Amino acid sequence: MKSLIYLLAFSCLFTVNLNSQTKLNQTATSVPLIDRSIFFDNPEISDGKLSPDGKYISFMKSYNGILNIWIKKFDEPFEKARRLTNLERPLAGYFWTHDGKHIIYAKDKGGNENYNIYAVSPSAANFAGQDIPENRNLTPFDDARIEIYMVSKKDPNVLMIGMNNRDPKWHDLYKLEISSGKLTQIRENKDRITNWIFDWDEQPRIAMRTPEDGSTEFLAASENGKFNKIYTVSALESVYPYAFTKNNNQLYIESNKGAENNFIKLVLLDPKNGNTTDVEKDPMNRVDFRYAVFSDLSRELIYTSYTDEKERLYFRDKAFEADYNLLKSKFTGTEIRVNSLTKDERKWLFSVSGDTKVTTVYFFDRDSKKIIEQYTPRPKLKTYEAYLSPMEPIKYKSSDGMEIPAYLTLPKNAEPKKLPLLVFPHGGPWGRSYWGFNSYAQLFANRGFAVLDPNFRGSTGYGKKFLDGGNLEWGKLMQDDITWGVKHLVEQGIVDPKRVTIMGGSYGGYATLAGLAFTPDVYAAGVDIVGPSNLFTLLNTIPPYWEAARKVFELRMGSEKTEEGKKLLKEASPLFSAAKIKAPLLIIQGANDPRVKKDESDQIVSALRDLNRTVQYILADDEGHGFDKPVNNMAMIAASEKFLAQYAGTRYQEDMPADVANRLKEMTVDIKTVKAVK
């Protein structure tokens, strides 16, 4: 269940080299070139969390170039903090147990996404003269991916987890005792179970199952120990569980089941008979229900969220709403987000941010109404806040008339005429871009680009029809939605059609390849980050633990089991249209990527090399689906901004620290050595 605690627990100035051949637009004369490290290096302090009793704050801070977990007493300065971990790569997240005795975190190896669960005790007694206390791997299985289903509050020493060490496709249910590391199997998963839902008494009341047709079933526990099917949605419908009502009689879920429901709404599900009762949908009837937040104390719904152009919150808890509105009145024109709170829910850590507002984190005491500033993750960026560019929501029509929502960031102080453009499609593709501070948009706007973030059809949040509009449209209408965004900005005179570039990661990387292959006259250059080039090999190599989603991939992308499906997949694969690619391309890949394998990049690199096209290749041997290590990320971004500047006439930061330069050299592949998959 998504309780309140665990839902919310998720300056150096360089001048331009005037001897450079790079063509600068008018931005360079009025806006300083902001060092990329200020955007992309490790934050000084981040991800702060209050201990359950509020006496301590844990947070992330760099040690040997990697963010580690630190802890301090609440009233101590951050400089007095003690380090709890010695990580060799960034972790996937962490939280306090309900009794404050342990901090739990998840970490993989080299980006392989086989996450193990670790525990460390923050008690000073556990240091025992050492630099850090013992960090214990509670699930020491190299080839297992662990999922956490329930974090106990009745017995804070217990986690209920899923583990796929027996069958990589499916997770068996285990009880994990933190103090001893003891694992007890509760149920072997031979029924395609994908999730377990526990009530407030921490009993496993409902199992979620995905049959081979891709649908999702809710199975309710009966008195005889069996599970009976009570609710089903089709493979292309959405459903997600939240929390039981305070009396444990019904379950809050989000769902868009039925042809009559375009938008996801919040409903109550009765485990006895599967009947549902509507609770709430978007009052403006514009977007999907996004999420709900519940109190662990009252077991009541606190507020719900909808994301339109910006986020809208609707409160059920009036006291919580009053405190939230108090904070809004103190920080007008910003977004307020509660990031952490104590067990009694009376003390908060909350962040204040905006599209041009550098994030700052504060402490709030709900009883005294005292607000105390805690930290700014990127304090050097505050120096440049006046030079940050607003992110504006826009809409435009695609090739078939469908309206596409997007965000546009223009370079500060530049006349919006004949600007170079960077199109930055989001990943997923079943996700979306959001309004707010965006490091990529700000960096490239600072370099002189207009930056377009399109929410093409197939993006989530805009209803079932918009999402399903992307079915079988990879490289077709989904790509049109991006291309017509470029046309819209060109027609308005904002963008120079000869200086249009594209860059993205995952599906955004695919959209980059597709853009260069299927609309070769639109783009001057592209940067593909972990994007698939061949949809056949992509589907054949998806991680085994994605087995439940395999049918959804077929329905939304195409199935190689049919001749029609094969035709669709081939037409949509940029690899088979590599000869059409004219624009220079930079490809970036993690060697350990379990989602988009290294072969996806090797194939397109070797094909373009053999066609004598301009292609560069960066490969990190210690990364997976995206770059997590700051030195790798900084090297990748340095290469990207220089590469794009060559073809868009923008400025870029020419220098870089020695470690970044060395790492970039190590990661740069001689394309002559790349071999295509046979």
TIRORO-100333 format. One record per residue (C-alpha): x, y, z; residue number from 1. Coordinates in pm, 1 decimal. Each point is the difference from the previous one (the first is absolute). Example, Ala and Ser with C-alpha at 12.3 -4.5 7.8 and 13.67 -1.06 7.14 Angstrom:
<sites>
- X  Y  Z  pos
- 1230.0  -450.0  780.0  1
- 137.0  344.0  -66.0  2
</sites>
This chain:
<sites>
- X  Y  Z  pos
- 0.0  0.0  0.0  1
- 115.2  356.0  -60.7  2
- -5.2  144.9  349.0  3
- 94.6  362.5  56.9  4
- 347.1  -73.4  132.7  5
- 107.0  -242.1  -271.0  6
- -161.8  178.3  -291.6  7
- 173.8  324.9  86.9  8
- 324.3  -179.5  109.4  9
- 31.9  -57.2  -418.5  10
- 1983.8  2051.0  -595.4  11
- 217.0  14.9  -248.1  12
- -46.4  213.8  -311.3  13
- 161.1  -97.7  -329.5  14
- 29.8  247.6  -283.8  15
- -40.1  -84.8  -365.5  16
- 310.0  -57.0  -208.7  17
- -31.7  283.3  -253.1  18
- 234.4  -182.4  -235.9  19
- -237.7  -294.8  -22.5  20
- -165.1  -69.2  -333.7  21
- -324.9  -54.9  189.7  22
- -267.2  247.6  -107.1  23
- -153.4  172.5  303.0  24
- -349.6  141.7  13.3  25
- -95.1  312.1  191.7  26
- -36.2  -192.7  329.2  27
- 378.4  -1.4  44.3  28
- 15.5  377.9  31.8  29
- -235.8  25.1  296.5  30
- -5.4  -335.6  177.2  31
- 308.8  -161.9  154.0  32
- 97.1  -350.1  -105.9  33
- -96.0  -210.7  301.4  34
- 239.8  -281.4  86.8  35
- -163.8  -334.6  -75.5  36
- 117.2  -132.2  336.9  37
- -239.5  239.5  171.5  38
- -285.8  -183.3  -173.0  39
- 126.6  -356.8  -11.0  40
- 272.3  -67.5  255.5  41
- -97.4  -151.8  334.8  42
- -227.1  227.3  204.2  43
- 167.9  120.1  318.5  44
- -284.5  -140.4  212.9  45
- -311.6  -181.4  -119.6  46
- -279.7  -242.2  90.7  47
- -29.7  104.8  362.8  48
- -225.3  -209.5  225.7  49
- -105.7  50.3  360.0  50
- 41.1  -292.6  237.1  51
- -336.5  -130.7  126.0  52
- 45.2  187.2  329.9  53
- 129.7  315.3  -169.5  54
- 327.2  1.9  196.0  55
- 219.5  -67.9  -303.5  56
- 24.8  87.3  -366.6  57
- 148.3  -239.0  -253.1  58
- 104.9  123.7  -342.5  59
- 214.9  -71.4  -304.7  60
- 341.5  163.5  -40.2  61
- 298.8  -82.4  -217.7  62
- 289.3  -214.9  118.9  63
- 268.0  -97.0  -252.6  64
- -222.4  135.2  -275.7  65
- -304.2  -214.5  88.7  66
- -304.9  108.0  200.0  67
- -6.9  -180.0  334.8  68
- -239.0  1.2  296.7  69
- 95.6  227.9  291.0  70
- -174.3  76.1  330.8  71
- 1.2  281.8  252.7  72
- -198.4  111.0  302.0  73
- -273.7  240.0  -102.2  74
- 153.4  296.5  184.1  75
- 355.8  -69.9  -120.6  76
- 150.6  170.5  -306.6  77
- 27.5  -216.5  -309.7  78
- 380.7  17.4  30.0  79
- -24.7  -213.9  315.9  80
- -171.8  -288.3  -179.8  81
- 132.3  -356.6  6.6  82
- 18.8  -215.7  -310.3  83
- -195.2  -327.7  9.5  84
- 98.3  -160.4  -332.3  85
- 294.6  -53.8  -232.9  86
- -167.0  -38.1  -339.5  87
- 177.9  -68.2  -326.9  88
- -302.0  111.5  -204.4  89
- -319.7  196.3  72.1  90
- -279.3  -183.4  177.1  91
- -362.5  -33.7  -112.5  92
- -155.3  154.0  311.9  93
- -11.8  -34.3  377.6  94
- -235.4  34.9  299.4  95
- -12.1  -27.3  380.6  96
- -169.9  -290.9  169.0  97
- -297.6  100.3  214.5  98
- 194.8  -34.9  327.2  99
- 299.8  198.5  -126.3  100
- 240.9  -286.6  64.4  101
- 96.8  -60.0  -360.8  102
- 37.0  174.0  -330.4  103
- -81.4  -223.3  -296.4  104
- 131.8  60.8  -350.7  105
- 6.1  -175.7  -337.2  106
- 301.7  -29.4  -229.4  107
- 93.2  -189.4  -315.4  108
- 334.2  -80.4  -163.5  109
- 119.1  205.9  -292.5  110
- -352.4  97.1  -105.2  111
- -127.5  -357.6  -49.8  112
- -319.8  80.2  199.8  113
- 28.8  -312.9  212.3  114
- -70.1  192.6  318.5  115
- 102.4  -143.9  335.0  116
- -130.8  133.7  333.0  117
- 252.0  134.5  252.6  118
- -38.4  105.5  363.4  119
- 211.2  230.4  213.9  120
- -60.4  110.5  357.1  121
- 46.3  375.9  52.6  122
- 56.1  -39.1  374.6  123
- 329.7  154.7  114.2  124
- 72.7  -316.5  198.0  125
- 29.7  -197.0  -321.9  126
- 299.2  194.3  -128.9  127
- 228.0  -169.2  255.7  128
- 298.6  213.9  -94.2  129
- -48.6  -57.1  -371.6  130
- -59.5  259.8  -269.9  131
- -341.1  -147.0  -76.6  132
- -224.2  -261.2  163.8  133
- -51.0  -342.2  -154.4  134
- -208.3  -4.4  -318.3  135
- -168.8  -337.6  -42.4  136
- -127.2  -142.4  -327.7  137
- -322.0  -168.9  108.5  138
- -60.3  -162.0  -339.5  139
- 346.8  -101.9  -128.9  140
- -108.4  -148.8  -331.9  141
- 191.2  123.2  -305.2  142
- -269.7  -88.1  -251.2  143
- -308.5  91.3  203.7  144
- -203.3  319.2  -15.4  145
- -175.7  79.4  328.6  146
- -330.8  182.0  29.2  147
- -140.3  134.6  328.0  148
- -372.8  -61.9  45.6  149
- -51.6  111.4  359.0  150
- 205.3  179.4  267.7  151
- -137.0  -104.6  336.2  152
- -96.3  251.6  264.9  153
- -137.6  -257.2  245.6  154
- 336.5  -178.9  -4.7  155
- 255.7  245.8  -146.3  156
- 252.9  -283.2  -25.6  157
- -198.7  -154.8  -287.0  158
- -23.3  61.2  -373.6  159
- -221.5  -196.1  -235.5  160
- 187.9  -35.9  -325.8  161
- -7.8  -168.9  -338.7  162
- 306.4  -187.1  -121.8  163
- 56.0  -157.9  -342.2  164
- 304.0  -216.3  77.9  165
- -200.3  -317.2  -71.4  166
- -162.6  114.8  -324.4  167
- 130.7  325.2  -154.1  168
- -342.8  74.0  -147.7  169
- -198.2  -8.8  324.3  170
- 53.0  109.8  359.5  171
- -70.8  -236.4  289.4  172
- -137.4  157.0  318.5  173
- 241.2  9.3  296.4  174
- 7.6  134.9  351.7  175
- 334.0  171.3  71.3  176
- 118.6  64.4  356.8  177
- 233.6  298.6  -6.5  178
- 199.8  -62.1  318.0  179
- 93.0  -359.5  -86.1  180
- -39.1  -2.3  -378.5  181
- -222.9  -306.2  31.4  182
- -208.6  -70.9  -310.0  183
- -318.3  -204.1  25.3  184
- -187.7  -95.4  -314.2  185
- -372.0  71.4  38.2  186
- -122.1  -96.8  -344.5  187
- 163.9  -141.2  -311.9  188
- -115.9  189.8  -303.7  189
- -117.0  -238.0  -271.5  190
- -314.2  202.2  -73.4  191
- 144.9  308.2  -178.1  192
- -49.2  217.0  311.2  193
- 142.2  350.9  -48.2  194
- -82.8  172.0  329.8  195
- -133.9  -55.5  352.4  196
- -227.4  247.6  177.8  197
- -3.6  6.7  380.7  198
- -267.6  158.7  216.3  199
- 56.4  225.1  303.3  200
- 33.6  -311.7  217.4  201
- 279.0  -105.7  -238.4  202
- -185.5  -302.4  -129.4  203
- 44.3  -97.2  -369.6  204
- -355.7  62.7  -115.0  205
- 35.6  26.7  -377.1  206
- 238.2  -139.3  -260.4  207
- 34.8  155.6  -343.2  208
- 41.0  -243.7  -288.1  209
- 78.0  44.8  -370.3  210
- -123.7  -281.9  -226.0  211
- 159.6  -60.1  -339.3  212
- -252.9  228.3  -170.1  213
- 159.4  295.3  182.7  214
- -305.3  84.7  210.6  215
- 27.2  72.8  372.6  216
- -202.7  -196.6  256.4  217
- -61.9  77.4  366.1  218
- -18.3  -318.5  208.1  219
- -149.4  35.4  347.9  220
- 93.8  -228.4  288.1  221
- -281.0  -213.8  137.6  222
- -38.5  -166.0  339.3  223
- 114.9  -336.2  -137.9  224
- 329.8  150.2  -110.9  225
- -87.0  3.2  -368.3  226
- -2.6  307.3  -221.9  227
- -306.6  79.4  -208.5  228
- -6.6  228.3  -304.9  229
- -208.3  309.3  75.0  230
- 107.7  265.6  -250.8  231
- 162.2  7.3  -344.4  232
- 118.9  267.8  -239.4  233
- 116.2  -62.2  -355.3  234
- 363.0  13.9  -110.1  235
- -38.9  357.4  -125.7  236
- -186.5  130.3  305.0  237
- 161.6  146.6  311.4  238
- -35.5  -109.4  360.3  239
- 206.0  64.2  314.0  240
- -64.9  -69.2  371.5  241
- 46.6  256.3  276.1  242
- -130.1  -71.9  350.3  243
- -287.3  -165.4  178.4  244
- -267.0  207.0  170.1  245
- 59.9  47.6  372.5  246
- -229.6  -294.6  85.2  247
- 176.6  -223.9  -257.3  248
- -328.7  -66.7  -179.8  249
- 81.7  157.9  -337.2  250
- 307.4  80.2  -207.8  251
- 74.6  329.2  -173.1  252
- 117.2  -59.5  -355.7  253
- 45.8  210.1  -311.3  254
- -161.6  -137.6  -314.7  255
- -131.3  91.8  -344.9  256
- -184.6  -328.2  -52.8  257
- -272.1  7.8  -262.7  258
- -50.9  172.9  -333.7  259
- -193.7  276.0  176.1  260
- 305.4  103.2  204.7  261
- 254.6  199.2  -196.7  262
- 173.3  142.6  306.1  263
- 146.6  -193.6  293.1  264
- -200.5  63.2  318.2  265
- 19.1  -97.5  366.8  266
- -245.6  -270.1  104.4  267
- -70.1  -227.7  296.0  268
- 13.5  -376.2  -59.6  269
- -189.7  -244.3  223.5  270
- 212.7  -316.2  46.8  271
- -311.0  -205.1  81.7  272
- -166.9  36.3  -337.8  273
- 213.4  222.3  -224.0  274
- -254.8  281.5  -6.4  275
- 141.1  349.7  -47.7  276
- -111.2  343.9  113.2  277
- 129.4  319.2  -160.1  278
- 188.9  228.4  237.1  279
- 148.5  272.1  -218.8  280
- 103.4  95.7  -352.1  281
- 154.3  315.7  -140.3  282
- -243.8  281.2  87.1  283
- 105.3  175.5  -321.4  284
- -36.7  -318.3  -209.0  285
- 334.6  61.6  -171.9  286
- 252.4  -253.6  129.3  287
- 39.5  -331.2  179.0  288
- -3.2  -41.4  376.0  289
- 370.1  -6.3  93.5  290
- 38.6  -115.4  360.8  291
- -149.8  -2.2  349.7  292
- 166.1  57.0  337.5  293
- -121.9  -159.0  324.0  294
- 75.5  51.3  368.3  295
- 152.3  -288.5  194.3  296
- -158.1  140.6  315.6  297
- -360.0  63.3  -100.5  298
- 8.9  -247.2  -294.3  299
- -194.5  264.0  -190.7  300
- 53.2  154.4  -342.0  301
- 191.8  328.9  32.3  302
- 10.6  130.2  -356.0  303
- -2.9  -96.3  -366.6  304
- 206.5  125.4  -291.7  305
- -62.3  74.4  -367.8  306
- 263.5  125.1  -243.7  307
- -128.0  221.5  -276.2  308
- 237.9  267.9  -129.7  309
- 103.3  18.1  364.9  310
- -94.9  -205.5  306.5  311
- -333.3  50.6  176.5  312
- -66.2  -131.2  353.6  313
- -341.3  -67.9  157.5  314
- -8.4  -39.5  378.7  315
- -222.6  -218.7  217.4  316
- 186.8  72.8  325.3  317
- -82.2  363.3  85.8  318
- 275.0  37.7  260.9  319
- 260.3  -124.6  -247.1  320
- -141.5  235.4  -263.3  321
- 22.6  297.7  235.2  322
- 365.4  -69.9  72.7  323
- 75.4  -54.2  -367.7  324
- -169.4  328.9  -90.8  325
- 197.4  176.7  272.1  326
- 319.9  -113.7  -169.4  327
- -133.5  102.9  -340.6  328
- -67.0  348.6  137.3  329
- 360.7  24.8  118.4  330
- 145.7  -113.2  -333.6  331
- -228.5  143.3  -264.9  332
- 41.4  -104.5  -362.4  333
- 177.5  -325.0  88.3  334
- -80.6  -367.3  36.1  335
- -6.1  -142.5  352.6  336
- 69.4  -367.3  49.0  337
- 4.3  -186.7  332.5  338
- 299.4  -233.5  -23.6  339
- 21.7  -154.8  346.2  340
- -185.8  1.9  329.9  341
- 25.4  -141.2  347.9  342
- -197.8  -297.0  128.1  343
- -250.8  231.2  170.5  344
- -31.5  199.6  -326.3  345
- 54.1  327.3  191.3  346
- 339.5  91.4  -147.1  347
- 81.3  22.4  -369.5  348
- 286.0  50.8  -237.5  349
- -138.4  176.3  -304.5  350
- 154.9  136.5  -319.1  351
- -64.9  325.4  -181.8  352
- 69.9  6.2  -373.1  353
- -113.2  120.3  -342.3  354
- 108.3  8.2  -361.8  355
- 244.6  283.7  74.7  356
- 10.5  -43.1  377.0  357
- 291.8  -196.9  140.4  358
- -124.9  -264.4  244.5  359
- 37.6  75.7  370.0  360
- -104.9  -234.8  281.4  361
- -156.5  121.9  325.5  362
- -115.0  -145.5  332.6  363
- -355.3  69.6  115.8  364
- -146.1  -56.0  347.6  365
- -377.0  -28.2  -36.2  366
- -60.0  88.1  366.4  367
- 217.1  310.6  33.6  368
- -25.5  88.9  -373.4  369
- 375.7  54.7  7.9  370
- 178.2  -20.2  -338.3  371
- 378.1  -57.2  -2.6  372
- 210.5  -9.3  -315.9  373
- 205.5  -320.3  -22.0  374
- 195.5  -20.7  -326.9  375
- 13.5  77.1  -369.6  376
- 113.4  -300.1  -208.4  377
- 170.1  223.2  -259.5  378
- 88.3  326.7  179.4  379
- 235.0  120.8  -276.3  380
- -295.1  5.5  -238.3  381
- -166.0  269.4  212.5  382
- 262.2  240.3  -131.8  383
- -140.9  -52.5  -348.2  384
- -369.4  -14.4  85.8  385
- -66.7  325.3  -187.4  386
- 138.4  -161.1  -316.4  387
- -221.5  -308.5  6.5  388
- -266.5  -36.9  -268.1  389
- -374.3  -42.8  63.9  390
- -160.7  -325.0  -116.4  391
- -321.8  85.0  -181.5  392
- -284.3  -246.2  -68.2  393
- -102.3  5.8  -366.9  394
- -231.1  -196.8  -230.7  395
- 12.8  -67.8  -373.3  396
- -175.5  -219.1  -256.9  397
- 160.1  -317.6  -136.9  398
- -28.0  -140.1  -354.0  399
- -351.3  -139.3  59.8  400
- -126.0  295.3  200.3  401
- 56.6  -149.8  345.9  402
- 95.9  265.5  254.2  403
- 340.8  -64.1  157.9  404
- 92.4  151.3  339.3  405
- 364.0  97.6  42.4  406
- 238.6  225.3  189.3  407
- 221.6  263.4  -162.0  408
- 306.5  154.8  161.2  409
- 153.6  299.1  -181.9  410
- 351.4  136.4  57.4  411
- 2.4  287.7  246.4  412
- 10.5  350.1  -146.3  413
- 6.7  -129.5  -358.4  414
- -247.7  126.8  -256.7  415
- -229.2  -296.0  -84.8  416
- 84.6  2.5  -369.1  417
- 196.9  -248.3  -208.3  418
- 138.4  -177.9  308.3  419
- 172.2  -337.2  -8.6  420
- -227.2  -271.6  139.6  421
- 65.2  -305.9  212.6  422
- -291.8  -243.5  5.5  423
- 15.5  -212.3  316.0  424
- -259.1  -285.0  -10.9  425
- -59.9  -177.4  330.0  426
- 64.4  -368.7  66.6  427
- -252.8  -274.4  60.9  428
- -165.6  57.2  -236.7  429
- -279.8  -58.3  251.7  430
- 96.1  293.4  220.3  431
- -10.5  376.9  -43.4  432
- 191.7  326.2  44.5  433
- -89.2  230.9  290.2  434
- 18.9  370.8  69.5  435
- 271.4  108.4  241.8  436
- 374.3  34.3  25.9  437
- 164.8  -208.7  -274.2  438
- 379.6  -17.0  -5.2  439
- 22.5  -100.2  -366.3  440
- -238.4  273.8  -113.8  441
- 185.0  260.9  206.5  442
- 347.9  -106.1  -113.2  443
- -83.7  0.3  -369.5  444
- -207.0  319.1  25.0  445
- 305.1  156.6  159.9  446
- 202.3  -115.0  -300.2  447
- -245.4  176.4  -231.7  448
- -253.3  -267.8  -92.8  449
- -373.7  17.2  11.0  450
- -91.1  -332.3  166.3  451
- -321.0  -187.6  -83.4  452
- -133.3  -274.7  231.8  453
- -292.0  -159.5  -188.3  454
- -255.0  -227.6  163.9  455
- -70.5  -199.7  -315.7  456
- -295.1  -241.1  -22.6  457
- 76.3  -310.5  202.3  458
- 101.7  221.9  292.3  459
- -178.3  -68.8  326.9  460
- -217.6  237.0  199.1  461
- -222.6  130.6  -278.3  462
- -258.8  -276.2  -8.2  463
- -44.1  -341.5  -156.4  464
- -72.1  131.6  -350.9  465
- 320.6  203.8  -9.3  466
- 204.0  -289.5  139.1  467
- -154.2  -255.8  -235.6  468
- 50.4  240.7  -288.5  469
- 362.9  -110.6  9.6  470
- -79.4  -368.9  -49.6  471
- 192.2  -139.9  -298.4  472
- 115.6  353.8  -81.3  473
- 369.8  -15.8  92.6  474
- 181.3  192.4  -271.1  475
- -331.2  106.3  -155.0  476
- -260.2  226.1  165.6  477
- 198.1  5.4  324.0  478
- 293.1  135.2  -198.9  479
- -228.5  239.7  -188.1  480
- -97.8  150.0  333.6  481
- 366.7  93.6  47.9  482
- 60.2  110.5  -359.0  483
- -309.8  222.2  -4.4  484
- 124.9  167.5  316.1  485
- 308.7  102.8  -195.5  486
- -219.1  120.0  -288.5  487
- -214.9  201.9  239.7  488
- 301.4  186.2  139.5  489
- 146.1  55.0  -347.5  490
- -330.6  137.9  -129.5  491
- -13.1  241.2  293.8  492
- 346.0  123.5  -92.5  493
- 143.6  -104.2  336.3  494
- 228.2  -270.6  -140.8  495
- 251.8  -8.2  -283.7  496
- -86.8  -313.8  -202.9  497
- 366.5  -49.8  -87.2  498
- 105.3  -25.0  365.6  499
- -238.9  -259.0  142.4  500
- 151.4  -278.0  214.1  501
- -144.1  -283.9  207.6  502
- 118.0  -180.4  313.9  503
- -159.9  -247.0  239.7  504
- 39.5  -307.0  214.8  505
- -165.2  -343.3  -20.4  506
- -312.2  54.9  -213.4  507
- 130.4  354.8  -46.8  508
- 313.5  -161.1  -143.5  509
- -216.9  -207.8  -231.1  510
- -186.1  316.8  -105.4  511
- 337.5  157.3  -77.8  512
- 95.3  -291.3  -225.8  513
- -347.0  -6.5  -155.5  514
- 8.6  374.1  -60.3  515
- 330.0  -20.3  -184.9  516
- -104.6  -310.8  -195.0  517
- -362.7  77.5  -87.4  518
- 18.4  381.3  -31.3  519
- 362.6  48.0  -106.3  520
- -51.5  353.8  -127.8  521
- -131.2  129.1  334.7  522
- 304.9  -41.4  223.0  523
- 354.8  133.1  -20.3  524
- 130.4  -241.0  267.6  525
- -114.4  -241.7  270.3  526
- 110.5  -149.6  331.7  527
- -139.6  -344.2  85.8  528
- 33.7  -112.8  362.2  529
- -73.6  -372.2  56.5  530
- -257.9  -7.0  -277.7  531
- -104.5  -317.7  -187.0  532
- 77.8  -15.1  -371.4  533
- -153.7  -340.8  -79.6  534
- -341.9  -75.5  150.7  535
- 37.7  -373.6  -66.6  536
- 310.7  -31.6  214.7  537
- -148.2  238.9  256.1  538
- -303.8  -224.2  52.2  539
- 210.3  -315.9  0.4  540
- 228.9  125.1  274.7  541
- -234.8  169.7  246.3  542
- 86.4  -94.8  360.5  543
- -164.8  -323.8  119.3  544
- -165.5  180.6  293.2  545
- -197.7  202.3  -257.4  546
- -181.2  -316.9  -105.8  547
- -332.3  134.5  129.1  548
- 26.1  296.7  -237.9  549
- 99.6  -199.0  -308.7  550
- -354.3  -7.3  -140.7  551
- -36.1  374.4  50.0  552
- 319.0  55.4  -202.6  553
- -147.2  -208.6  -282.4  554
- -332.8  184.3  5.4  555
- 155.6  344.9  10.1  556
- 303.0  -61.1  -225.4  557
- -85.2  -295.7  -224.9  558
- 47.3  -375.8  17.9  559
- 259.1  -194.7  -192.6  560
- -235.3  -299.7  23.8  561
- -201.2  133.1  -296.2  562
- 107.2  111.9  -347.0  563
- -175.1  332.9  50.2  564
- 179.3  45.0  332.4  565
- 337.3  -80.1  -153.8  566
- -62.3  256.6  -271.7  567
- -86.2  265.1  259.2  568
- 305.9  -74.1  210.8  569
- 234.5  7.8  -297.6  570
- -143.8  324.9  -131.9  571
- 30.7  157.5  345.6  572
- 360.3  -116.5  59.2  573
- 249.8  275.4  -87.5  574
- 267.6  -261.7  -65.4  575
- -172.1  -113.6  -319.5  576
- -14.7  359.9  -123.7  577
- 357.1  85.7  95.6  578
- 83.6  86.9  -361.3  579
- -245.8  292.5  22.8  580
- 186.3  156.6  292.4  581
- 197.9  303.5  -113.4  582
- 45.7  202.7  317.7  583
- 298.1  -60.7  232.3  584
- -84.1  -220.0  297.4  585
- 148.1  -46.0  347.4  586
- -97.1  -326.7  169.4  587
- 34.3  -53.8  376.5  588
- -40.6  -341.1  163.8  589
- 47.3  -180.8  330.8  590
- 167.5  -338.2  -42.3  591
- -210.7  -161.1  275.4  592
- -337.9  129.8  -113.4  593
- -259.2  -277.3  62.3  594
- -281.0  179.8  -186.1  595
- 165.5  128.6  -318.1  596
- 295.6  -227.8  -52.3  597
- 338.7  120.0  -123.6  598
- -72.3  -182.7  -326.9  599
- -265.6  261.7  -81.2  600
- 269.5  266.6  -23.3  601
- 263.6  -226.6  -156.0  602
- -238.1  -80.8  -286.1  603
- -72.4  356.9  -101.5  604
- 358.9  118.2  52.5  605
- 141.3  -271.1  -225.6  606
- -270.0  58.2  -261.9  607
- 65.6  374.7  -15.7  608
- 376.1  -52.7  -1.0  609
- -29.7  -233.5  -298.7  610
- -211.7  264.5  -174.6  611
- 274.1  257.5  65.0  612
- -233.3  213.6  211.4  613
- 121.6  224.5  280.9  614
- -51.7  -198.2  320.5  615
- 166.0  16.4  341.6  616
- -36.5  -257.1  276.7  617
- 32.4  32.3  378.3  618
- -19.9  -322.0  203.3  619
- 23.5  -21.0  380.2  620
- 108.1  -337.6  135.5  621
- -142.0  79.2  346.4  622
- -347.1  126.7  -90.3  623
- -339.6  -136.9  -94.2  624
- -315.2  167.8  -132.4  625
- 129.5  354.7  34.2  626
- 306.0  139.0  174.2  627
- -15.7  25.4  380.1  628
- 362.9  72.7  86.1  629
- 56.5  377.7  -12.0  630
- 337.4  -23.4  -175.6  631
- -157.2  -211.1  -275.6  632
- -302.2  225.9  -25.7  633
- 212.4  314.0  -12.9  634
- 217.6  -151.0  -274.5  635
- -304.8  -101.1  -202.0  636
- -155.8  345.8  27.8  637
- 328.8  173.6  -86.7  638
- 24.1  -209.6  -314.2  639
- -366.6  60.8  -83.9  640
- 4.6  376.9  26.2  641
- 319.8  25.3  -206.7  642
- -138.3  -240.0  -260.3  643
- -328.6  186.9  -39.8  644
- 172.6  337.4  -7.2  645
- 192.1  -106.1  -309.6  646
- -321.5  -33.3  -197.8  647
- -231.6  253.6  166.5  648
- 236.6  291.8  37.7  649
- -41.5  27.3  375.4  650
- 258.2  68.3  264.0  651
- 128.8  -267.2  234.7  652
- 234.4  -39.0  293.3  653
- 331.0  -107.4  -147.3  654
- 192.6  -89.3  314.2  655
- -64.4  -278.4  249.2  656
- 167.4  -137.3  313.7  657
- 284.3  -245.9  -54.8  658
- -193.5  -297.7  138.5  659
- -292.3  71.4  -233.6  660
- 229.8  43.3  -299.5  661
- 180.1  -325.3  81.9  662
- -327.0  -186.9  43.8  663
- -133.8  133.1  -329.1  664
- 313.0  -122.1  -172.0  665
- -42.2  -343.4  161.2  666
- -365.4  -24.0  -103.4  667
- 48.7  117.4  -359.1  668
- -6.0  -301.6  -230.7  669
- 198.2  -34.1  -321.3  670
- -290.2  -76.2  -234.3  671
- 229.6  -213.0  -217.2  672
- -1.1  -259.6  279.5  673
- -380.0  -27.1  34.3  674
- -151.1  -325.4  -122.6  675
- -364.9  -43.2  -89.0  676
- -203.8  -282.2  150.2  677
- -34.5  -298.5  -232.0  678
</sites>
